[in-house]
Amino acid sequence: MGKCVWQSALFVIALMLPPRVSNAQQADSQAIAAAQSLVDEASELMDANKFADACPKLEQAAKLVPTGVGAKLALAECYEGLGRLASAQGQYLQAEALARAAKDPRVKEAASKATKLKAKLATMTLKIPEALRNLEGVTLTWDELSIDQAIWGTPIPVDVGKHAIEVKAPGWRSWKEDVTIDANGRAFEQAVPSGKAARGKAPPLPDRPPRRGCPGGLPGAGGGARGARRRWPLPGSMRAMPKASVMRTICVTLPACRCAANRLDLRERRR
């Protein structure tokens, strides 16, 4: 993209902005000036094929002037140079929509470039088993971006590189997988496992209690003296309870304490 085009991009954006009160006009002017500076820097970097350094500057410029068609087109071209074709097409489509709404003549340019990229895109199809689709509250994310269930199983344009997929549902363990898109123009598929793998998504079990020792270090529990030396703090409401009640309340789930709990229970009955 020539420098003259770069420098004129935000001038056109400025003409598109509606008239506002003085404070808003000052804020708009400052945003446009900052965006113009970023575009100028990005222009020099792109002329030197330093797209990785230029794209972040154009991203910031697009944020400063979110309705700017020129900023969107410039960012799209930068993404193209970087090989991020899916992101480039997304920016072209946004520029087309903005230009159409503003009756900007660049609508045809944006639409044409978006169409030309379509055949070059890498796509990913996420295959989700019906059993997982039916889970209440299930969500699917691609690089932390939520994917609507309506397009599960539909080819989605993606950039080359490494990506993270995650499936979540309330009360279930999440499933994560890293995938690598190694080339543009190819169709990729990723299936979320079903069957045994899906059954492995059971709700997490509570931590297993220690094999030895009982809360409070009660005598006779958890292997004699060794268990007696191990102590756990008891809630205030339980400190005044008889030892047998404490054992029945807390130690019932601890295999090492059951025999001690039974002995104390028998003593209570004999009294």
Secondary structure as UniProt FT lines:
FT   HELIX           3..16
FT   HELIX           22..47
FT   TURN            48..49
FT   HELIX           51..64
FT   TURN            66..67
FT   HELIX           69..82
FT   HELIX           85..102
FT   TURN            105..106
FT   HELIX           107..118
FT   TURN            119..120
FT   STRAND          122..127
FT   HELIX           130..133
FT   TURN            136..137
FT   STRAND          139..142
FT   TURN            143..144
FT   STRAND          145..146
FT   HELIX           149..151
FT   TURN            152..153
FT   STRAND          156..158
FT   STRAND          161..168
FT   TURN            170..171
FT   STRAND          175..181
FT   TURN            184..185
FT   STRAND          187..191
FT   HELIX           196..199
FT   TURN            200..201
FT   HELIX           215..217
FT   TURN            219..220
FT   HELIX           225..229
FT   HELIX           236..238
FT   TURN            239..240
FT   HELIX           243..250
FT   HELIX           251..253
FT   HELIX           255..270
//
